[in-house]
Amino acid sequence: MVLNTWLRTLLLLLIGLSGNAIGAYVGINIGTDVSNMPPASNVVAMLKANQITHVRLYDADAHMLRALSNSGIEVMVGVTNEEVLGIGESPAAAAAWVNKNVASYLPTTNITAIAVGSEVLTAIPNAAAVLVPAMNYLHKALVASNLNFQVRVSSPQSMDVIPKPFPPSTAAFNSSWNSTIYQLLQFLKNTNSYYMLNAYPYFGYTTGNGIFPLDYALFRSLSSVKQIVDPNTLSHYTSMFDAMVDATYYAIDNYNMSGIPIVVTETGWPWLGGANEPDATSENAETFNNNLIRRVLNGSGPPSQPSIPVNTYIYELFNEDKRPGPVSEKNWGLFFTNGSAVYSLSLGSSGRVTGNSSTVFCIAIQNADSDKLQKGINWACGQGGANCAAIQEGKPCYLPNSIQNHASYAYNDYYQRMRTSGGTCDFDGTATTTQLDPSYGSCTFTGSSNSSGGGGIFPPVAFGPVSPQGGSSSTDFQASKLMALFSATILALFLL
């Protein structure tokens, strides 16, 4: 029995080490205020196809956690703001939460972190007093289950807790939260965890009254006369993102708590806005996120901490069209729910691009009239001669089972077959062309670089860690050795 427990602990520790061996990473947030949310299995297929290795969930959704089983994807689960008060007042509630939402899924679902609430200090300040107790209770529950080496506990905070983030060297946390911030940082230090930061250059730029140029917010190079320099340290900041991260490091240092790394749990740029939101454009969103990915994957830190990578989660996977607020609030997603990319984006260390610049696809327009879409499907799959086998129940493109998704597949198959002989992409105004490959998971659209022209019934896309040059790397070798240890440990567990 003692040996069994020891082996389980070793297995979880090895899993944790494997995640740290891969180096800098870019993950993604998955919000759920989405109409026609795809099934969890389809979401995971999309993550795999796009080589996304880290995800953050805002809750502990059972469907997603089960679907992520055996995927290898590192998962950050969330305690919702509504749950923080109860957990912060009851060790028993914390233990029950860990048992239900973490322990019951490990080790097959690779949960590596618990995010306690979302911007608690600014979103629900009345819960500030119980935030750190909630974190402590959750950590103690992990210790009791021998999971504390595998799962870290922290709490994402917004940049609003730092009233004056520039210049970074003088940044400090809001003094009204001194006691809570000190306790939070002490907890992170004692448990070898990290500070979770939500940093949005979009808001820093749009609320900055023109103080900083747009290029600075978008990671674009600045002319010599526009360089952003901290007058106290003479550090040059090539992006607002780096300045925000550095401001947080300096604010932490004010408490003499050095050695706590920062993980950016949210950042991004909206691709569509209202009339009073001129900077929320697909061009700016594409520029920001592609430059962000390149910036993070170079493995360096901000000027004050150059050797500490800034691991980052992009906000977000899908457009959350049910969110209240301005138009931009609903349009931060990288993908539509049918799996097609909103704009061209390089994801993963291999530089895979979700958009296909050489092939034109025909897809259904978002929010098109459902009756017209159904008529379009019927015509394309009938008189139009499209091969619609892949969208039948049980086939690779049936899920998500939405008229939008099925119409896109049928329209595209017709268009690829008939465009050379005069076929158009119109379908009574419900279709449009795009260079972004709408394929996802094992559903491959005709015309995709992954397609062999057989109607879209293909095996899932293979994925795995690769070096930026496309060959093996030292981290790949370390990871392979760790995986060998996993296999040996799992075998030992079964033999007991």
VMD Tcl script that draws the C-alpha trace (Angstrom):
set ca {
  {0.00 0.00 0.00}
  {2.85 2.39 0.88}
  {4.62 1.54 -2.38}
  {1.41 2.14 -4.33}
  {1.04 5.60 -2.76}
  {4.69 6.39 -3.46}
  {4.37 5.41 -7.11}
  {1.22 7.52 -7.52}
  {3.05 10.52 -6.07}
  {6.03 9.89 -8.37}
  {3.74 9.68 -11.40}
  {2.09 13.02 -10.60}
  {5.45 14.65 -9.95}
  {6.75 13.41 -13.31}
  {3.69 14.81 -15.05}
  {4.38 18.17 -13.47}
  {8.03 18.04 -14.53}
  {7.10 17.19 -18.11}
  {5.00 20.35 -18.37}
  {7.95 22.43 -17.17}
  {10.38 20.80 -19.61}
  {8.68 22.05 -22.76}
  {9.61 25.74 -22.22}
  {7.66 28.89 -23.05}
  {4.10 28.30 -24.21}
  {1.00 30.09 -25.46}
  {-2.30 28.70 -24.19}
  {-5.90 29.72 -24.73}
  {-8.94 30.60 -22.62}
  {-12.22 28.82 -23.30}
  {-15.27 30.88 -22.39}
  {-18.76 29.42 -22.63}
  {-21.12 32.39 -23.14}
  {-21.49 31.07 -26.68}
  {-24.52 30.23 -28.80}
  {-24.23 26.80 -30.43}
  {-21.23 25.82 -28.32}
  {-19.60 22.81 -30.00}
  {-19.49 19.51 -28.09}
  {-16.48 19.16 -25.81}
  {-15.00 16.43 -28.00}
  {-15.00 18.79 -31.01}
  {-13.39 21.55 -28.97}
  {-10.58 19.21 -27.93}
  {-10.14 18.09 -31.54}
  {-9.70 21.74 -32.52}
  {-7.12 22.25 -29.77}
  {-5.15 19.24 -30.97}
  {-5.37 20.21 -34.63}
  {-3.97 23.64 -33.82}
  {-1.24 22.29 -31.49}
  {-2.63 24.13 -28.48}
  {-0.96 22.55 -25.46}
  {-2.41 24.62 -22.59}
  {-6.00 25.68 -21.85}
  {-7.72 27.62 -19.13}
  {-11.30 26.81 -18.17}
  {-13.29 29.38 -16.20}
  {-14.98 26.61 -14.25}
  {-14.54 22.85 -13.84}
  {-16.93 21.71 -16.55}
  {-17.21 17.92 -16.39}
  {-17.76 17.50 -20.15}
  {-14.58 19.42 -21.00}
  {-12.50 17.71 -18.32}
  {-13.57 14.28 -19.56}
  {-12.95 15.23 -23.20}
  {-9.45 16.45 -22.31}
  {-8.60 13.06 -20.82}
  {-5.51 11.47 -22.40}
  {-5.03 14.51 -24.65}
  {-1.77 15.60 -23.03}
  {-3.10 19.17 -22.89}
  {-2.28 20.99 -19.65}
  {-5.47 22.26 -18.01}
  {-6.07 25.18 -15.65}
  {-9.44 24.76 -13.95}
  {-11.33 27.65 -12.40}
  {-13.11 28.25 -9.14}
  {-15.89 30.64 -10.14}
  {-16.35 33.93 -8.32}
  {-19.64 32.59 -7.00}
  {-17.77 29.69 -5.36}
  {-14.98 31.71 -3.72}
  {-16.96 32.81 -0.66}
  {-18.12 29.31 0.24}
  {-14.68 27.76 -0.19}
  {-12.98 30.60 1.68}
  {-15.19 29.95 4.70}
  {-15.02 26.15 4.76}
  {-12.04 23.76 4.52}
  {-14.57 20.97 3.98}
  {-16.03 22.78 0.95}
  {-12.51 23.22 -0.45}
  {-11.72 19.52 0.03}
  {-15.00 18.53 -1.64}
  {-14.26 20.85 -4.58}
  {-10.78 19.37 -5.08}
  {-12.07 15.80 -4.84}
  {-14.87 16.43 -7.34}
  {-13.14 18.69 -9.84}
  {-9.46 17.75 -9.70}
  {-8.63 14.45 -7.98}
  {-11.35 12.51 -9.79}
  {-9.84 13.43 -13.20}
  {-6.14 13.01 -12.50}
  {-3.89 11.69 -13.87}
  {-5.63 11.07 -17.22}
  {-6.71 14.71 -17.49}
  {-3.54 16.74 -17.04}
  {-4.77 19.38 -14.56}
  {-1.83 21.53 -13.50}
  {-3.40 24.62 -11.91}
  {-6.43 25.98 -10.10}
  {-7.36 29.62 -10.80}
  {-9.29 30.85 -7.77}
  {-11.86 33.32 -9.05}
  {-11.43 35.86 -11.81}
  {-10.14 39.33 -10.87}
  {-11.65 38.94 -7.41}
  {-10.14 42.10 -5.90}
  {-11.71 44.37 -8.52}
  {-14.76 42.29 -9.54}
  {-16.05 41.23 -6.10}
  {-14.04 43.23 -3.52}
  {-16.33 41.99 -0.73}
  {-14.70 38.57 -1.17}
  {-11.14 39.91 -0.76}
  {-11.01 38.86 2.90}
  {-11.61 35.19 2.07}
  {-9.58 34.97 -1.16}
  {-6.31 33.83 0.40}
  {-8.05 31.54 2.92}
  {-9.81 29.89 -0.06}
  {-6.45 29.40 -1.77}
  {-4.96 27.96 1.43}
  {-7.83 25.54 1.94}
  {-7.60 24.32 -1.65}
  {-3.84 23.85 -1.35}
  {-4.22 21.88 1.87}
  {-6.79 19.66 0.15}
  {-4.26 19.04 -2.62}
  {-1.59 18.18 -0.05}
  {-3.97 15.71 1.59}
  {-4.45 14.01 -1.79}
  {-0.72 14.09 -2.67}
  {-1.50 16.40 -5.59}
  {0.32 19.55 -4.49}
  {3.40 18.78 -6.65}
  {1.17 18.49 -9.74}
  {-1.35 21.28 -9.20}
  {-0.54 24.91 -8.39}
  {-3.04 27.32 -6.85}
  {-3.22 31.04 -7.69}
  {-5.75 33.77 -8.49}
  {-5.89 35.90 -11.68}
  {-5.88 39.65 -11.05}
  {-6.39 42.52 -13.48}
  {-3.96 45.38 -14.12}
  {-6.44 47.59 -12.28}
  {-4.85 46.56 -8.97}
  {-1.86 48.69 -10.09}
  {-3.20 52.27 -10.46}
  {-0.13 53.70 -12.23}
  {1.66 51.01 -14.26}
  {3.99 53.42 -16.07}
  {6.83 53.86 -15.62}
  {7.12 50.22 -14.55}
  {9.89 50.88 -12.04}
  {7.56 52.96 -9.84}
  {4.51 50.71 -10.14}
  {2.81 49.65 -6.92}
  {-0.32 47.77 -5.92}
  {-3.33 49.74 -4.71}
  {-2.56 50.38 -1.03}
  {-6.14 49.62 0.01}
  {-5.40 45.94 -0.69}
  {-2.00 45.87 1.06}
  {-2.92 43.14 3.54}
  {-4.58 40.88 0.99}
  {-1.83 41.34 -1.61}
  {0.85 40.56 0.98}
  {-0.94 37.39 2.04}
  {-1.48 36.41 -1.59}
  {2.20 36.85 -2.48}
  {3.31 35.04 0.67}
  {1.09 32.11 -0.28}
  {2.52 32.00 -3.83}
  {6.07 32.12 -2.44}
  {5.46 29.38 0.12}
  {3.75 27.02 -2.35}
  {6.13 27.63 -5.27}
  {3.26 28.97 -7.36}
  {3.02 31.93 -9.74}
  {1.20 35.25 -10.00}
  {-1.68 35.14 -12.49}
  {-2.03 38.40 -14.42}
  {-4.73 39.56 -16.84}
  {-2.98 42.13 -19.04}
  {-4.77 43.83 -21.95}
  {-2.80 46.34 -24.06}
  {-6.07 46.94 -25.96}
  {-7.56 48.61 -22.90}
  {-4.26 50.26 -22.01}
  {-4.26 51.86 -25.46}
  {-7.95 52.73 -25.85}
  {-8.18 54.33 -22.38}
  {-4.78 56.01 -22.59}
  {-5.97 59.23 -24.23}
  {-3.36 58.99 -26.97}
  {-0.37 58.83 -24.60}
  {1.00 55.70 -26.26}
  {1.05 54.92 -30.02}
  {-0.98 52.06 -31.46}
  {2.20 50.39 -32.73}
  {3.40 50.09 -29.13}
  {0.23 48.20 -28.17}
  {0.51 45.91 -31.21}
  {4.18 44.89 -30.71}
  {5.21 46.84 -33.81}
  {8.67 48.40 -33.92}
  {8.87 52.07 -32.96}
  {11.00 54.76 -34.58}
  {13.93 56.11 -32.58}
  {12.00 59.26 -31.67}
  {9.07 57.25 -30.29}
  {10.99 54.79 -28.10}
  {9.26 54.05 -24.79}
  {11.85 54.33 -22.00}
  {11.54 54.05 -18.22}
  {13.27 57.28 -17.03}
  {14.43 55.63 -13.79}
  {16.01 52.45 -15.16}
  {16.54 53.56 -18.80}
  {14.98 50.23 -19.84}
  {13.51 50.30 -23.35}
  {10.04 48.78 -23.76}
  {9.20 47.51 -27.23}
  {5.60 46.66 -26.29}
  {2.94 47.70 -23.80}
  {2.55 44.02 -22.95}
  {6.14 43.84 -21.65}
  {5.68 47.07 -19.71}
  {2.54 45.71 -18.02}
  {4.31 42.50 -17.01}
  {7.33 44.43 -15.75}
  {5.13 46.84 -13.79}
  {3.70 43.82 -11.99}
  {7.18 42.45 -11.23}
  {8.19 45.80 -9.73}
  {4.97 45.96 -7.70}
  {5.71 42.47 -6.33}
  {9.28 43.51 -5.51}
  {7.90 46.30 -3.31}
  {6.85 43.54 -0.91}
  {10.36 41.96 -1.00}
  {8.83 38.88 -2.63}
  {11.27 38.24 -5.46}
  {11.26 34.87 -7.18}
  {7.54 34.70 -7.96}
  {7.12 34.25 -11.73}
  {4.22 35.79 -13.63}
  {1.91 33.89 -15.98}
  {-0.40 36.03 -18.12}
  {-3.76 34.28 -17.80}
  {-5.57 36.63 -20.21}
  {-4.59 38.90 -23.06}
  {-5.85 39.49 -26.57}
  {-7.48 41.97 -28.93}
  {-11.11 42.18 -30.17}
  {-11.56 41.82 -33.92}
  {-14.88 43.65 -34.19}
  {-16.32 46.66 -32.39}
  {-19.09 49.22 -32.49}
  {-19.01 52.64 -34.11}
  {-17.19 54.07 -31.09}
  {-14.61 51.27 -31.05}
  {-12.49 51.98 -34.15}
  {-9.46 50.02 -32.94}
  {-11.34 46.73 -32.62}
  {-10.57 45.40 -36.10}
  {-9.59 42.02 -37.50}
  {-6.35 43.55 -38.83}
  {-5.33 44.79 -35.38}
  {-6.40 41.54 -33.70}
  {-4.42 39.47 -36.21}
  {-1.36 41.70 -35.78}
  {-1.53 41.67 -31.99}
  {-2.01 37.94 -31.53}
  {0.55 36.85 -34.13}
  {3.14 39.23 -32.66}
  {2.19 38.11 -29.15}
  {2.80 34.45 -30.04}
  {6.19 35.24 -31.55}
  {7.07 37.37 -28.53}
  {6.15 34.72 -25.95}
  {7.72 31.79 -27.79}
  {11.12 33.49 -27.95}
  {11.39 32.48 -24.30}
  {12.59 35.79 -22.87}
  {11.12 37.93 -20.12}
  {10.60 41.69 -19.74}
  {13.59 44.00 -19.14}
  {13.69 43.49 -15.36}
  {13.40 39.68 -15.61}
  {14.92 38.78 -19.00}
  {15.50 35.10 -18.19}
  {11.92 34.30 -17.06}
  {9.56 33.40 -19.97}
  {6.17 35.10 -20.05}
  {3.87 32.12 -20.50}
  {0.54 33.45 -21.74}
  {-3.08 32.46 -22.38}
  {-4.89 34.23 -25.24}
  {-8.43 35.43 -24.68}
  {-10.15 33.52 -26.26}
  {-11.06 30.41 -28.31}
  {-14.62 31.36 -29.42}
  {-16.53 34.62 -29.71}
  {-18.78 34.81 -26.65}
  {-21.80 36.30 -28.38}
  {-23.99 36.06 -25.26}
  {-21.80 38.36 -23.18}
  {-23.34 41.70 -22.24}
  {-21.71 45.02 -23.05}
  {-20.35 46.68 -26.18}
  {-19.87 44.94 -29.52}
  {-16.18 44.36 -28.85}
  {-16.97 42.36 -25.70}
  {-18.51 39.66 -27.87}
  {-15.73 39.40 -30.45}
  {-12.41 38.33 -28.97}
  {-12.49 34.79 -30.38}
  {-9.88 33.22 -32.62}
  {-12.39 30.75 -34.07}
  {-16.03 30.55 -35.05}
  {-17.99 27.67 -33.58}
  {-17.89 25.81 -36.92}
  {-14.13 25.52 -36.47}
  {-13.08 28.12 -39.04}
  {-10.54 30.74 -38.02}
  {-11.63 34.36 -37.67}
  {-8.32 35.46 -39.20}
  {-4.97 33.94 -40.12}
  {-2.99 32.98 -37.04}
  {0.23 31.05 -36.37}
  {-0.36 28.72 -33.43}
  {2.08 26.32 -31.84}
  {5.85 26.07 -32.05}
  {5.68 24.63 -35.57}
  {4.28 27.88 -36.94}
  {1.14 26.21 -38.26}
  {-1.13 28.82 -39.80}
  {-4.87 28.44 -39.40}
  {-5.48 30.43 -42.56}
  {-4.68 29.02 -46.01}
  {-3.43 31.75 -48.33}
  {-3.51 29.73 -51.56}
  {-6.97 28.14 -51.48}
  {-10.39 29.83 -51.42}
  {-13.17 28.19 -49.39}
  {-16.92 28.86 -49.48}
  {-18.63 29.02 -46.08}
  {-21.96 30.10 -44.65}
  {-22.22 33.65 -43.35}
  {-22.48 33.90 -39.57}
  {-26.09 34.41 -38.36}
  {-27.56 33.91 -41.85}
  {-31.30 33.10 -42.06}
  {-31.74 29.45 -41.04}
  {-34.48 28.77 -43.61}
  {-32.24 30.04 -46.41}
  {-29.36 27.96 -45.08}
  {-31.50 24.81 -45.09}
  {-32.62 25.49 -48.64}
  {-28.98 26.00 -49.60}
  {-27.99 22.67 -48.03}
  {-30.83 20.86 -49.78}
  {-29.87 22.30 -53.16}
  {-26.11 21.77 -52.77}
  {-26.48 18.17 -51.59}
  {-29.14 17.44 -54.25}
  {-29.21 19.24 -57.57}
  {-25.82 20.86 -56.93}
  {-24.07 17.49 -56.75}
  {-22.08 18.10 -53.54}
  {-20.88 15.07 -51.59}
  {-22.55 15.59 -48.21}
  {-21.72 12.21 -46.67}
  {-19.38 13.79 -44.13}
  {-22.18 15.79 -42.46}
  {-24.42 12.77 -41.88}
  {-24.85 11.50 -38.32}
  {-21.80 9.60 -37.10}
  {-19.52 11.07 -39.76}
  {-16.54 13.41 -39.11}
  {-18.31 16.71 -39.92}
  {-21.71 15.98 -38.35}
  {-20.70 17.65 -35.09}
  {-21.25 20.38 -34.17}
  {-24.79 19.54 -35.31}
  {-25.70 23.04 -36.44}
  {-27.23 24.27 -39.65}
  {-24.40 26.81 -39.92}
  {-21.73 24.12 -39.79}
  {-23.51 21.77 -42.20}
  {-24.19 24.59 -44.66}
  {-20.52 25.60 -44.69}
  {-19.45 22.05 -45.50}
  {-22.10 21.54 -48.23}
  {-21.52 24.96 -49.78}
  {-17.77 24.43 -49.90}
  {-17.95 20.95 -51.38}
  {-20.23 22.23 -54.15}
  {-18.02 25.27 -54.76}
  {-14.78 23.27 -55.00}
  {-16.37 20.87 -57.50}
  {-18.12 23.44 -59.67}
  {-16.27 26.75 -59.53}
  {-14.14 25.96 -62.60}
  {-17.32 25.47 -64.59}
  {-19.15 28.56 -63.35}
  {-20.31 27.55 -59.85}
  {-20.53 30.50 -57.47}
  {-20.41 31.03 -53.69}
  {-23.65 32.92 -53.07}
  {-26.54 30.64 -52.06}
  {-29.12 33.43 -51.92}
  {-26.74 35.71 -50.04}
  {-25.96 33.23 -47.25}
  {-22.41 32.33 -48.34}
  {-19.05 34.04 -48.62}
  {-15.54 33.09 -49.66}
  {-12.55 32.99 -47.32}
  {-8.89 32.01 -47.48}
  {-9.08 30.66 -43.92}
  {-9.24 26.88 -43.87}
  {-12.48 25.92 -42.01}
  {-11.29 22.35 -41.38}
  {-11.20 21.21 -37.74}
  {-10.27 18.01 -35.97}
  {-10.99 15.07 -38.28}
  {-13.37 17.17 -40.41}
  {-11.44 18.26 -43.49}
  {-13.05 20.59 -46.02}
  {-12.46 19.93 -49.72}
  {-9.64 22.17 -50.89}
  {-7.75 22.03 -47.60}
  {-4.04 21.28 -47.71}
  {-4.96 18.21 -45.61}
  {-7.58 17.06 -48.12}
  {-7.22 14.28 -50.65}
  {-10.51 15.17 -52.30}
  {-12.50 12.31 -50.82}
  {-15.33 14.28 -49.29}
  {-13.82 15.11 -45.91}
  {-13.65 11.69 -44.21}
  {-10.07 11.67 -42.91}
  {-8.21 10.65 -39.72}
  {-7.49 13.28 -37.04}
  {-4.56 15.63 -37.50}
  {-1.43 14.39 -35.73}
  {0.17 16.75 -33.23}
  {3.05 16.86 -30.79}
  {5.91 18.99 -29.50}
  {8.29 20.19 -32.20}
  {11.15 22.62 -32.14}
  {10.86 25.98 -33.96}
  {13.20 24.59 -36.63}
  {11.03 21.54 -37.16}
  {13.56 19.04 -35.81}
  {14.15 17.50 -32.41}
  {15.43 19.60 -29.55}
  {16.90 19.09 -26.11}
  {13.51 19.75 -24.54}
  {11.95 17.14 -26.81}
  {14.59 14.67 -25.63}
  {13.90 15.53 -21.99}
  {10.19 15.14 -22.57}
  {10.71 11.75 -24.23}
  {12.72 10.54 -21.26}
  {9.99 11.72 -18.90}
  {7.37 9.95 -20.99}
  {9.40 6.76 -20.69}
  {9.36 7.21 -16.94}
  {5.59 7.74 -17.09}
  {5.16 4.44 -18.91}
  {7.34 2.57 -16.45}
  {5.52 4.06 -13.48}
  {2.08 3.34 -14.91}
  {3.13 -0.25 -15.60}
  {4.32 -0.59 -12.03}
  {1.01 0.72 -10.74}
  {-0.89 -1.88 -12.75}
  {1.38 -4.69 -11.53}
  {0.69 -3.92 -7.86}
}
mol new
graphics top color blue
foreach p $ca { graphics top sphere $p radius 0.5 }
foreach p [lrange $ca 0 end-1] q [lrange $ca 1 end] { graphics top cylinder $p $q radius 0.2 }
display resetview
